[in-house]
Amino acid sequence: RYLSFALAWIFKLRDQWDSALWEVFLVVMYALAAIYGMFILNPRLMKLWDVDSIKKGGLCFCAAIILFGLKLNPRASPIFAGFMHLFAGGASFFFWKAVPVMDKKNDSLLPTAASAFR
């Protein structure tokens, strides 16, 4: 955790706080390390992940990347930024939902309509 925090500061100092190039590089490296650790080093954990949520999250993430590219055009409508954030939030939700719950108590589920009126 402290190494991650230190690297984030070093990379932000490297790009002088006015671009996200090194920050994106750092996030991609963390994601690749997590994928390597979860799926290659420990393949039995792959069975616990919700693959359907990973697919939905991947689609939302790809849509967010495409909208980010469209948003970079100076003449682009500001609606692209709004939809980009919407799809990025959807991707975050689905990726969070795909992670297996390792404890016995499961408080992370959203309330259902029937349980809201009890």
C-alpha positions as CSV (number, residue, x, y, z in Angstrom):
1,R,0.0,0.0,0.0
2,Y,2.8,2.4,0.9
3,L,4.7,1.6,-2.3
4,S,1.6,2.3,-4.4
5,F,1.1,5.6,-2.7
6,A,4.8,6.6,-3.1
7,L,4.7,5.6,-6.8
8,A,1.6,7.6,-7.4
9,W,3.3,10.7,-6.0
10,I,6.5,10.1,-7.9
11,F,4.6,9.6,-11.2
12,K,2.5,12.7,-10.6
13,L,5.7,14.7,-9.9
14,R,7.2,13.3,-13.1
15,D,4.4,14.7,-15.3
16,Q,4.2,18.0,-13.5
17,W,0.5,17.5,-12.6
18,D,-0.7,18.6,-16.0
19,S,-1.2,15.3,-17.8
20,A,-2.4,11.9,-16.9
21,L,0.1,9.8,-19.0
22,W,2.1,8.4,-16.1
23,E,-0.9,8.0,-13.9
24,V,-2.6,5.9,-16.6
25,F,0.6,3.9,-16.9
26,L,0.6,3.3,-13.2
27,V,-3.1,2.2,-13.1
28,V,-2.5,-0.2,-16.1
29,M,0.5,-1.7,-14.3
30,Y,-1.6,-2.3,-11.2
31,A,-4.4,-3.8,-13.2
32,L,-2.0,-6.2,-15.0
33,A,-0.4,-7.2,-11.7
34,A,-3.8,-8.0,-10.3
35,I,-4.8,-10.0,-13.3
36,Y,-1.5,-11.9,-13.2
37,G,-1.9,-12.6,-9.5
38,M,-5.5,-13.7,-9.6
39,F,-5.7,-15.7,-12.8
40,I,-2.2,-17.0,-13.5
41,L,-0.8,-17.6,-10.0
42,N,-4.1,-18.8,-8.5
43,P,-6.4,-20.3,-11.2
44,R,-8.9,-21.8,-8.7
45,L,-10.0,-18.2,-7.9
46,M,-11.1,-17.8,-11.5
47,K,-14.0,-20.1,-10.8
48,L,-15.3,-17.7,-8.1
49,W,-15.5,-14.6,-10.3
50,D,-18.7,-13.6,-12.0
51,V,-17.8,-13.8,-15.6
52,D,-21.0,-12.2,-16.8
53,S,-20.3,-9.1,-14.8
54,I,-16.8,-9.0,-16.1
55,K,-18.1,-9.0,-19.7
56,K,-20.6,-6.2,-18.9
57,G,-17.9,-4.2,-17.2
58,G,-15.6,-4.7,-20.2
59,L,-18.3,-3.5,-22.6
60,C,-18.9,-0.4,-20.5
61,F,-15.2,0.2,-20.2
62,C,-14.7,0.0,-24.0
63,A,-17.6,2.4,-24.5
64,A,-16.1,4.8,-22.0
65,I,-12.7,4.7,-23.8
66,I,-14.4,5.4,-27.2
67,L,-16.4,8.3,-25.7
68,F,-13.2,9.6,-24.1
69,G,-11.6,9.6,-27.6
70,L,-14.6,11.5,-29.0
71,K,-14.4,14.0,-26.1
72,L,-10.9,14.9,-26.9
73,N,-12.1,16.6,-30.1
74,P,-12.2,20.4,-29.3
75,R,-15.5,20.8,-31.2
76,A,-17.1,17.8,-29.5
77,S,-20.3,18.2,-27.6
78,P,-20.1,18.1,-23.8
79,I,-22.6,15.3,-23.8
80,F,-19.7,12.9,-24.6
81,A,-18.1,13.7,-21.3
82,G,-21.3,12.9,-19.4
83,F,-21.8,9.6,-21.2
84,M,-18.1,8.8,-20.7
85,H,-18.6,9.2,-16.9
86,L,-21.8,7.2,-17.0
87,F,-20.1,4.3,-18.8
88,A,-17.0,4.5,-16.6
89,G,-19.3,4.3,-13.5
90,G,-21.1,1.3,-15.0
91,A,-17.8,-0.4,-15.6
92,S,-16.7,0.3,-12.1
93,F,-20.0,-1.2,-10.7
94,F,-19.8,-4.3,-12.8
95,F,-16.2,-4.9,-12.1
96,W,-16.9,-4.5,-8.3
97,K,-19.8,-6.9,-8.7
98,A,-17.6,-9.5,-10.3
99,V,-15.2,-9.7,-7.4
100,P,-16.0,-12.7,-5.3
101,V,-17.1,-12.2,-1.7
102,M,-14.7,-14.1,0.6
103,D,-16.4,-13.6,3.9
104,K,-19.5,-15.4,5.3
105,K,-21.6,-12.2,5.7
106,N,-22.7,-10.6,2.4
107,D,-23.7,-7.0,3.0
108,S,-22.6,-5.8,-0.4
109,L,-25.9,-6.9,-2.1
110,L,-28.3,-4.2,-3.2
111,P,-31.7,-4.4,-1.4
112,T,-34.5,-6.0,-3.3
113,A,-38.0,-4.5,-3.7
114,A,-39.5,-7.2,-1.4
115,S,-37.0,-6.6,1.4
116,A,-37.5,-2.8,1.3
117,F,-41.0,-3.1,2.7
118,R,-40.4,-5.5,5.6
